[in-house]
Amino acid sequence: MLHVTINGIDHEAPEGMTILELCRREGIHVPTLCDHPDLRTKGICRICVVEVKGSKTLQASCSTPLVEGMEVMTTGDKVRRTRKTVVELLLANHYTDCTVCPKNLSCELQSLANEYGLTELRWKERRERIIPRDLSSPVFVRDNNKCILCQRCIRACQDLQGVGALANLWKGDRTIIGSAFNKPISEIVCINCGQCVAHCPTGALHERYSVEEVWKAIDEPGKVVAIQTAPAIRAALGEEFGYPPGTRVTGKMVTALRMMGFDYVFDTQFTADLTILEEAHELLARLKGALVEGKSTNLPMTTSCSPGWIKFQEHFFPELLPNVSTCKSPQQMFGALLKTYWADRMKLKAQDIYCASVMPCTAKKFEAGRPEMGRDGIQDVDFALTTRELAAMIKQAGIDLKSLPDSEFDSPLGESTGAATIFAATGGVMEAALRSAWEIITGREVPFEHLDITPLRGFEGVREAALTITGVKPEFSWLEGVTLKVLIAHGTANAKTVMEAVKAGTLAPHFIEIMTCPGGCLGGGGQPLPITPEKREARARAIYAEDSGFKIRKSHENAAVMKLYADFLGAPNSHKAHELLHTKYTPRGRY
């Protein structure tokens, strides 16, 4: 342990800890911009400078390790003036349209300007755009006129996601952050995950808004507008209205959506339960082919719920696309059923229905626009909103979320189970699948207390588990004694490591769940900002608590889903199910 002094107070800290880490541990405020708990330290912005006794210059606290006997001052005239000057310099080269900027009131640079009392600037701030905005992406907008070169987007893209789509271009005062050869985003290898957006401290990156299109759809005469909401939304939306992270606002959200003018409010969890049944039966078919019939059945099977992961595999591992489950994501399954099964029940034409969704994920916007996600020129899903966009719409409608009573989703596409709820967290899809698969195979509940398969839970980047199957039903005798090996990874940088091992033959589980974003959908690129490890953990606790509160916690016990099979689909993996609920993907390559 080291003995150091901060602001005249003695502290003990382990060797290797930085000044900033100790300050955070002790609750001492030091402002930062380039630093983020998800990302490796770079020490670029210099906002976090502190005074270290004996040093000729101020030191960046984020990258300066503690040494024995160090004396640090985090405040004082020199420190305050330097930090203020750094903010002024950043603003001098920053296109300022704060009142209409998408990050207004959530911009970290704006917050620092307020913190250091900048009512006037010594250098004239930039009032015009000198770099054209990149509007090519269907998912997000890039505006380098607001970039402060903190490189958080670069590190998020590389460290968390393993994509490396962004880098520094040019040198000196001409430096910008861009893509290879400064190509538009639509022409590069980008998986649309939005982690660059979620980690950007300013308005240099933001999602492409669909809010006005949705308002227009609601107001269009003769159209029925239905909306579905993903599991992760209920544990995060409240943050935009002053609730602590992890507060569940499910019922209030449903009430708000009806007040906004949506004709029907449904739950994507309905098709999350459906996904489990389709995926579980697909896995059983692949296992039987491999274990009984000796066929090459593309094991391990990987999940297909996360559209950023799908595009990642299309680019980086196209040769392993046959291993991906053919199931559409719950969002897309829902849209397909809304415009067929539900439309028939309601005596409506598919072209007279708008399907909107609220997703924690910017990549859902790209997924909704995929040409394979529709029939006869009609897309399954018309509009995909992020959690942040829904919050903006609620505020635009003048609705006080906190004052609303709770209400229920519409039936039958609003009925779900606890298993569907945990889709929001990393490991949740695997846990939901095993709850049903085990019972389908053995006739017994999965052998874990209260159905909580705790080995699958947590935030480690890669997690493995194994379950030996015993006491099977006669029709599954070929599975008796088989040890089912499963693996979970979140963040596509971790997924890349896993898939390289699968490709090399050094890793051979039967079933792999991969979520694009750290923490799963709870940490999606469209969730309320800022996103931190603590917030992801709070949201996860809320999701698991909601699961525990459900009377029914297994997907195959969703009565509305079973009626859907009886009345319309026939059986899991039937011809009708494959026609509507399954798809295939496109090899894209790395260039």
VOGU-3710 file (C-alpha; in Angstrom, 3 decimals, decimal comma):
1> mlhvtingid> 0,000/0,000/0,000  1,110/3,531/-0,799  0,684/6,517/1,479  -0,323/9,721/-0,324  -1,906/13,047/0,522  -4,767/14,636/-1,407  -5,804/18,174/-0,473  -3,965/17,799/2,840  -5,678/14,549/3,848  -3,760/11,263/4,128
11> heapegmtil> -4,891/8,224/2,135  -3,739/4,662/1,542  -3,940/3,176/-1,946  -2,633/0,077/-3,723  0,339/0,362/-6,032  -0,723/0,911/-9,653  -3,735/3,078/-8,849  -3,892/6,464/-10,592  -4,599/9,801/-8,934  -8,034/9,929/-10,610
21> elcrregihv> -8,964/6,451/-9,423  -8,124/7,343/-5,834  -10,048/10,609/-6,082  -13,102/8,755/-7,335  -12,775/6,166/-4,575  -12,693/8,935/-1,971  -15,491/10,999/-3,549  -13,197/13,858/-4,598  -14,526/15,514/-7,747  -12,101/15,808/-10,642
31> ptlcdhpdlr> -13,664/16,727/-14,016  -12,932/14,568/-17,057  -13,783/14,455/-20,756  -11,651/11,849/-22,536  -11,817/9,427/-19,599  -14,599/6,828/-19,373  -14,839/3,802/-17,063  -15,491/1,501/-20,049  -12,390/2,592/-21,950  -8,614/2,455/-21,628
41> tkgicricvv> -6,921/5,627/-20,469  -5,474/8,033/-23,053  -4,858/11,300/-21,165  -5,843/13,492/-24,116  -8,145/16,273/-22,943  -6,155/17,540/-19,888  -9,332/18,625/-18,087  -8,404/16,371/-15,170  -5,114/18,118/-14,359  -4,010/18,352/-10,726
51> evkgsktlqa> -1,038/19,838/-8,933  1,596/17,377/-7,706  4,193/18,710/-5,285  7,609/18,738/-6,912  6,321/18,586/-10,509  7,117/21,519/-12,791  3,793/21,209/-14,611  0,280/20,109/-13,754  -0,327/16,391/-14,221  -3,200/14,556/-15,911
61> scstplvegm> -4,726/12,663/-12,991  -6,209/9,929/-15,221  -2,795/8,737/-16,426  -0,515/9,578/-13,490  0,103/6,640/-11,140  0,434/7,202/-7,422  3,873/6,990/-5,808  4,824/6,745/-2,170  4,609/10,107/-0,376  2,907/11,913/-3,267
71> evmttgdkvr> 1,185/15,182/-2,309  -1,672/16,191/-4,610  -3,905/19,249/-4,809  -7,052/18,841/-6,925  -8,110/22,446/-6,501  -6,529/25,867/-6,180  -6,184/28,905/-8,413  -3,655/27,406/-10,836  -5,665/24,204/-11,298  -8,975/26,042/-11,791
81> rtrktvvell> -7,510/28,551/-14,264  -5,873/25,795/-16,291  -9,015/23,700/-16,495  -11,037/26,767/-17,466  -8,547/27,617/-20,208  -8,721/24,066/-21,579  -12,528/24,326/-21,804  -12,230/27,729/-23,503  -9,809/26,313/-26,072  -12,135/23,405/-26,824
91> lanhytdctv> -15,087/25,746/-27,244  -13,110/28,083/-29,500  -12,923/25,313/-32,080  -16,393/23,892/-31,445  -19,424/24,629/-33,616  -21,875/26,053/-31,085  -25,567/25,595/-31,779  -26,279/24,315/-28,279  -29,985/25,108/-28,129  -30,751/22,868/-31,127
101> cpknlscelq> -28,013/20,294/-30,567  -29,257/16,728/-29,874  -26,914/16,583/-26,851  -28,187/19,852/-25,345  -28,316/19,489/-21,540  -26,556/16,124/-21,728  -23,340/17,416/-23,328  -20,307/16,964/-21,092  -18,493/19,923/-22,652  -21,512/22,133/-22,008
111> slaneyglte> -21,623/20,952/-18,392  -17,951/21,845/-17,897  -18,515/25,295/-19,413  -21,236/25,834/-16,814  -19,124/24,353/-14,023  -16,325/26,843/-14,707  -18,653/29,821/-15,158  -17,952/30,515/-18,834  -20,403/33,278/-19,701  -17,903/34,914/-22,068
121> lrwkerreri> -15,017/33,461/-24,050  -11,627/34,961/-24,733  -11,598/33,395/-28,177  -14,518/33,566/-30,544  -16,260/30,215/-30,710  -17,014/28,680/-34,091  -20,414/29,684/-35,434  -20,360/27,904/-38,769  -19,844/24,368/-40,034  -16,637/23,964/-41,996
131> iprdlsspvf> -16,883/20,171/-42,357  -19,994/18,699/-44,027  -22,039/16,431/-41,780  -22,068/12,734/-42,680  -25,754/11,914/-43,199  -25,189/8,708/-45,141  -26,015/6,245/-42,370  -29,608/5,126/-41,706  -28,637/4,836/-38,047  -26,679/7,877/-36,895
141> vrdnnkcilc> -25,267/11,266/-37,884  -21,626/12,326/-37,633  -20,789/16,026/-37,196  -17,040/16,600/-36,903  -17,605/20,311/-36,297  -18,549/19,364/-32,721  -15,772/16,812/-32,219  -13,241/17,580/-29,462  -10,830/14,768/-30,490  -11,188/12,950/-27,171
151> qrciracqdl> -11,069/9,622/-29,070  -13,754/8,025/-26,922  -15,563/6,919/-30,087  -12,353/5,358/-31,459  -11,730/3,449/-28,234  -15,361/2,307/-27,953  -15,299/1,030/-31,534  -11,971/-0,717/-31,078  -11,814/-1,765/-27,417  -15,431/-2,671/-26,742
161> qgvgalanlw> -16,544/-3,752/-30,186  -13,402/-4,868/-31,989  -14,514/-3,174/-35,210  -12,013/-0,334/-35,598  -14,151/1,697/-37,989  -12,857/5,056/-36,704  -9,384/6,589/-36,420  -7,515/9,896/-36,378  -7,050/11,332/-39,876  -4,502/13,951/-40,969
171> kgdrtiigsa> -2,174/15,760/-38,541  -1,826/18,871/-36,412  -4,681/21,354/-36,492  -6,149/19,499/-39,506  -6,772/16,358/-37,436  -10,267/14,900/-37,556  -11,785/11,607/-36,515  -13,019/9,677/-39,503  -13,141/6,361/-41,303  -10,701/4,744/-43,727
181> fnkpiseivc> -9,996/7,145/-46,595  -12,551/9,446/-44,909  -15,384/7,502/-46,537  -19,013/8,032/-45,459  -20,209/5,752/-42,654  -22,537/3,918/-45,038  -19,534/2,740/-47,080  -17,374/1,340/-44,287  -17,414/-1,672/-41,990  -19,762/-0,370/-39,298
191> incgqcvahc> -22,090/-2,586/-37,271  -24,443/0,287/-36,298  -24,204/-0,586/-32,604  -24,137/3,053/-31,467  -21,457/2,574/-28,816  -19,581/5,467/-30,427  -22,720/7,564/-29,935  -23,166/6,387/-26,348  -19,577/7,275/-25,459  -19,330/10,600/-27,320
201> ptgalherys> -19,311/13,474/-24,771  -20,641/16,069/-27,252  -23,037/16,214/-30,209  -20,448/14,974/-32,695  -22,360/11,687/-32,946  -26,069/11,102/-32,456  -28,714/8,695/-33,688  -30,757/9,529/-36,783  -34,111/10,607/-35,416  -37,398/8,990/-36,456
211> veevwkaide> -39,541/11,051/-34,089  -41,184/13,285/-36,702  -41,916/10,322/-38,969  -43,688/8,552/-36,110  -45,741/11,643/-35,201  -46,719/11,920/-38,860  -47,798/8,255/-38,906  -49,913/8,735/-35,771  -51,676/11,676/-37,423  -52,228/9,938/-40,771
221> pgkvvaiqta> -55,946/9,232/-41,358  -56,978/5,642/-41,950  -53,805/4,122/-40,533  -53,527/1,901/-37,468  -50,321/2,568/-35,552  -49,123/-0,138/-33,171  -45,999/0,084/-31,064  -43,891/-2,614/-29,399  -41,432/-2,011/-26,574  -38,329/-4,089/-25,859
231> pairaalgee> -37,625/-5,537/-22,377  -34,661/-3,212/-21,694  -36,754/-0,051/-22,091  -38,733/-0,478/-18,866  -35,568/-0,502/-16,730  -33,990/2,583/-18,320  -36,667/5,004/-19,577  -37,257/6,419/-16,091  -33,736/7,862/-16,011  -34,822/10,461/-18,579
241> fgyppgtrvt> -37,466/11,651/-16,102  -35,412/11,839/-12,937  -35,844/8,298/-11,640  -32,775/6,505/-10,227  -31,132/3,997/-12,601  -32,855/0,648/-12,483  -36,320/2,005/-11,696  -38,996/0,028/-13,542  -41,629/2,184/-15,252  -43,386/-0,491/-17,318
251> gkmvtalrmm> -46,999/0,442/-16,549  -46,416/4,192/-16,744  -44,715/3,758/-20,115  -47,743/1,890/-21,493  -50,075/4,643/-20,286  -47,870/7,312/-21,843  -47,808/5,548/-25,212  -51,603/5,405/-25,324  -51,842/9,087/-24,397  -49,442/9,896/-27,242
261> gfdyvfdtqf> -51,887/8,456/-29,767  -50,690/4,930/-30,500  -53,709/2,762/-31,289  -52,244/-0,383/-29,766  -49,403/-0,866/-27,282  -47,771/-4,272/-27,411  -44,786/-5,953/-25,788  -41,815/-7,269/-27,741  -41,521/-9,803/-24,934  -44,367/-11,733/-26,615
271> tadltileea> -42,073/-12,532/-29,525  -39,090/-12,974/-27,204  -41,001/-15,964/-25,816  -41,720/-17,047/-29,381  -38,029/-16,692/-30,271  -37,113/-19,050/-27,440  -39,402/-21,781/-28,739  -38,204/-21,399/-32,325  -34,554/-21,210/-31,293  -34,776/-24,118/-28,816
281> hellarlkga> -36,343/-26,407/-31,412  -33,809/-25,299/-34,011  -30,986/-26,173/-31,592  -32,544/-29,582/-30,864  -32,783/-30,277/-34,593  -29,119/-29,393/-35,080  -28,062/-31,496/-32,088  -30,023/-34,501/-33,343  -28,489/-34,172/-36,772  -25,003/-34,108/-35,283
291> lvegkstnlp> -25,398/-36,696/-32,518  -27,776/-39,192/-34,135  -27,555/-38,782/-37,875  -23,882/-37,869/-38,109  -24,580/-34,795/-40,197  -22,654/-31,542/-40,309  -25,264/-29,274/-38,723  -23,300/-26,074/-38,160  -22,626/-26,317/-34,457  -22,152/-24,326/-32,335
301> mttscspgwi> -25,374/-22,483/-33,037  -25,211/-18,774/-32,231  -28,095/-16,502/-31,328  -29,533/-14,009/-33,812  -31,380/-11,515/-31,590  -28,761/-8,780/-31,694  -28,551/-6,982/-35,080  -25,164/-5,412/-34,429  -23,746/-8,887/-33,823  -25,338/-10,164/-37,053
311> kfqehffpel> -23,723/-7,397/-39,099  -20,439/-7,982/-37,269  -20,507/-11,636/-38,321  -21,478/-10,721/-41,883  -18,337/-8,580/-42,081  -15,783/-10,472/-39,993  -16,873/-14,132/-40,033  -19,041/-14,627/-43,140  -17,886/-18,241/-43,388  -19,609/-18,904/-40,021
321> lpnvstcksp> -22,979/-17,407/-40,974  -24,475/-20,929/-41,301  -23,884/-21,263/-37,541  -26,205/-18,327/-36,816  -29,756/-19,255/-35,854  -32,133/-18,544/-38,706  -34,613/-16,980/-36,270  -35,420/-13,336/-36,821  -35,005/-11,087/-33,807  -38,043/-10,550/-31,545
331> qqmfgallkt> -38,500/-7,075/-33,087  -38,798/-8,513/-36,574  -40,885/-11,526/-35,560  -43,305/-9,115/-33,952  -43,621/-6,982/-37,096  -44,186/-10,056/-39,265  -46,959/-11,359/-36,987  -48,551/-7,941/-36,565  -49,041/-7,627/-40,322  -50,260/-11,217/-40,834
341> ywadrmklka> -51,715/-13,023/-37,817  -52,910/-9,944/-35,945  -54,041/-8,136/-39,117  -56,207/-11,139/-40,056  -57,771/-11,214/-36,583  -58,520/-7,490/-36,762  -59,656/-7,673/-40,424  -57,014/-5,162/-41,463  -54,712/-4,990/-44,469  -50,980/-5,028/-43,844
351> qdiycasvmp> -50,532/-1,806/-45,827  -52,911/-0,020/-43,449  -50,779/-0,832/-40,387  -47,716/1,009/-39,162  -45,455/-0,939/-36,819  -43,205/1,154/-34,584  -40,778/-0,202/-32,032  -38,892/1,199/-29,050  -35,501/-0,415/-28,770  -32,376/0,136/-26,637
361> ctakkfeagr> -30,345/-0,321/-29,787  -29,471/1,958/-32,707  -28,734/-1,107/-34,862  -32,455/-1,934/-34,780  -32,959/0,967/-37,198  -30,719/-0,767/-39,729  -32,323/-4,138/-39,055  -35,819/-2,766/-39,673  -34,694/-1,542/-43,094  -33,084/-4,811/-44,221
371> pemgrdgiqd> -34,727/-5,925/-47,502  -35,120/-9,495/-46,200  -37,268/-8,227/-43,293  -40,578/-7,950/-45,115  -42,833/-9,287/-47,839  -44,395/-7,851/-50,993  -42,689/-4,504/-50,523  -44,000/-4,107/-46,956  -41,416/-4,010/-44,160  -42,117/-5,921/-40,955
381> vdfalttrel> -41,203/-2,852/-38,871  -41,680/0,687/-40,179  -39,994/2,786/-37,470  -37,439/1,901/-34,800  -37,073/4,429/-31,986  -34,384/4,470/-29,313  -35,172/4,858/-25,613  -33,918/8,444/-25,857  -36,264/9,179/-28,770  -39,253/7,803/-26,851
391> aamikqagid> -38,362/10,036/-23,891  -38,236/13,032/-26,238  -41,681/12,185/-27,652  -43,190/11,843/-24,180  -41,818/15,271/-23,269  -43,026/16,779/-26,552  -46,520/15,472/-25,770  -46,429/17,331/-22,443  -46,818/14,134/-20,433  -45,588/13,955/-16,841
401> lkslpdsefd> -44,478/10,324/-16,655  -44,183/10,328/-12,871  -47,834/11,277/-12,396  -49,243/8,519/-14,634  -51,102/5,448/-13,401  -49,955/2,017/-14,526  -51,736/0,169/-17,310  -51,344/-3,140/-19,117  -50,170/-4,012/-22,617  -52,812/-4,936/-25,188
411> splgestgaa> -53,550/-8,621/-25,858  -52,681/-11,030/-27,303  -49,352/-9,611/-28,505  -48,701/-8,068/-25,104  -48,640/-11,259/-23,044  -45,250/-12,536/-21,944  -43,258/-14,337/-19,266  -40,350/-13,590/-17,006  -38,113/-15,509/-19,388  -38,763/-12,881/-22,055
421> tifaatggvm> -37,931/-10,041/-19,672  -34,381/-11,227/-19,075  -33,604/-10,962/-22,804  -32,507/-7,438/-21,810  -29,438/-8,621/-19,908  -26,374/-10,449/-21,160  -26,962/-14,168/-20,583  -30,726/-13,695/-20,480  -31,465/-15,314/-23,837  -29,429/-18,370/-22,871
431> eaalrsawei> -31,131/-18,617/-19,477  -34,592/-18,316/-21,016  -33,716/-20,935/-23,645  -32,436/-23,418/-21,070  -35,507/-22,995/-18,852  -37,676/-24,150/-21,754  -35,324/-26,581/-23,489  -34,629/-28,532/-20,284  -38,333/-28,919/-19,552  -39,178/-29,851/-23,144
441> itgrevpfeh> -36,488/-32,563/-23,045  -37,037/-33,942/-19,527  -40,513/-32,876/-18,458  -38,957/-31,317/-15,352  -37,999/-27,789/-14,395  -34,375/-26,828/-14,886  -32,458/-27,893/-11,736  -31,765/-24,439/-10,313  -33,501/-22,796/-7,365  -36,411/-20,557/-8,394
451> lditplrgfe> -35,466/-21,105/-12,080  -32,565/-18,671/-11,627  -29,653/-20,103/-13,618  -27,091/-17,991/-11,796  -23,974/-19,366/-13,572  -25,236/-17,583/-16,710  -25,518/-14,208/-14,987  -22,833/-11,573/-14,552  -20,760/-9,076/-16,491  -17,622/-11,030/-17,328
461> gvreaaltit> -16,894/-10,590/-21,026  -17,054/-14,327/-21,779  -18,783/-16,919/-19,598  -19,102/-20,682/-20,051  -21,351/-23,263/-18,431  -22,181/-26,941/-18,879  -25,284/-28,937/-17,963  -25,480/-32,736/-18,162  -28,883/-33,882/-19,396  -30,434/-36,812/-17,517
471> gvkpefswle> -33,889/-38,342/-17,142  -35,006/-37,428/-20,660  -38,361/-38,189/-22,269  -38,391/-41,266/-24,559  -38,424/-39,182/-27,731  -35,197/-37,513/-26,620  -33,358/-40,679/-25,545  -30,436/-39,691/-27,771  -29,729/-36,797/-25,406  -29,436/-38,927/-22,266
481> gvtlkvliah> -26,115/-38,213/-20,574  -25,088/-35,529/-23,072  -23,331/-32,558/-21,482  -24,716/-29,443/-23,101  -21,991/-26,799/-23,318  -23,026/-23,166/-23,602  -21,141/-19,891/-23,847  -22,096/-16,230/-23,445  -20,235/-13,172/-24,714  -21,157/-9,493/-24,747
491> gtanaktvme> -19,374/-6,732/-26,608  -18,304/-7,799/-30,081  -14,606/-7,523/-29,199  -15,243/-10,495/-26,890  -17,343/-12,123/-29,627  -14,413/-11,805/-32,037  -12,162/-13,719/-29,636  -14,798/-16,437/-29,251  -15,453/-16,823/-32,974  -11,749/-16,929/-33,813
501> avkagtlaph> -11,430/-19,848/-31,359  -14,489/-21,567/-32,885  -13,031/-21,088/-36,357  -9,694/-22,505/-35,221  -11,411/-25,506/-33,623  -10,106/-24,774/-30,118  -13,564/-23,962/-28,721  -16,576/-26,172/-29,296  -19,689/-25,350/-27,235  -23,101/-26,353/-28,557
511> fieimtcpgg> -24,863/-23,007/-28,152  -23,486/-19,464/-27,992  -25,321/-16,296/-26,982  -23,754/-13,074/-28,212  -24,963/-9,569/-27,432  -23,442/-6,653/-29,321  -23,230/-4,180/-26,466  -21,525/-4,394/-23,061  -24,077/-5,682/-20,573  -26,433/-6,707/-23,360
521> clggggqplp> -29,403/-4,588/-24,393  -29,330/-2,803/-21,035  -26,171/-1,064/-22,275  -27,425/-0,517/-25,815  -26,367/2,457/-27,901  -29,850/3,988/-27,709  -30,196/3,972/-23,913  -30,208/7,069/-21,651  -26,828/8,734/-21,218  -24,336/8,509/-19,737
531> itpekreara> -23,945/4,739/-19,815  -21,707/3,427/-17,032  -21,004/0,005/-15,495  -22,990/1,045/-12,401  -26,040/1,934/-14,493  -25,885/-1,335/-16,412  -25,762/-3,252/-13,146  -28,731/-1,304/-11,713  -30,774/-1,960/-14,843  -29,885/-5,669/-14,690
541> raiyaedsgf> -31,081/-5,896/-11,090  -34,375/-4,332/-12,152  -34,816/-6,781/-15,011  -34,149/-9,832/-12,837  -36,522/-8,458/-10,189  -39,250/-8,100/-12,807  -38,617/-11,669/-13,961  -38,988/-12,916/-10,372  -42,312/-11,106/-10,081  -43,916/-12,885/-13,037
551> kirkshenaa> -46,346/-15,697/-12,281  -45,134/-17,490/-15,423  -41,382/-17,552/-16,012  -40,983/-20,066/-18,839  -41,560/-19,179/-22,488  -43,332/-22,441/-23,388  -46,005/-21,636/-20,782  -47,055/-18,397/-22,503  -50,687/-19,265/-23,323  -50,941/-16,595/-26,032
561> vmklyadflg> -47,882/-17,977/-27,814  -49,207/-21,531/-27,640  -52,536/-20,332/-29,079  -50,597/-18,636/-31,892  -49,082/-22,022/-32,746  -52,419/-23,799/-32,506  -54,335/-21,274/-34,613  -51,750/-20,027/-37,082  -48,178/-21,367/-37,103  -48,810/-25,043/-36,424
571> apnshkahel> -45,621/-25,910/-34,535  -42,156/-24,527/-33,803  -39,982/-24,602/-36,931  -42,978/-25,451/-39,131  -43,108/-24,339/-42,771  -45,341/-21,413/-41,791  -43,013/-20,444/-38,957  -40,004/-20,492/-41,272  -41,846/-18,416/-43,842  -42,574/-15,614/-41,352
581> lhtkytprgr> -40,132/-15,934/-38,469  -36,867/-17,090/-40,020  -34,441/-15,469/-42,427  -30,912/-15,616/-43,826  -28,067/-13,140/-43,845  -25,584/-11,689/-46,332  -21,788/-12,182/-46,389  -20,266/-8,695/-46,620  -16,527/-9,011/-46,029  -14,170/-6,566/-44,337
591> y> -13,706/-4,054/-47,148
//
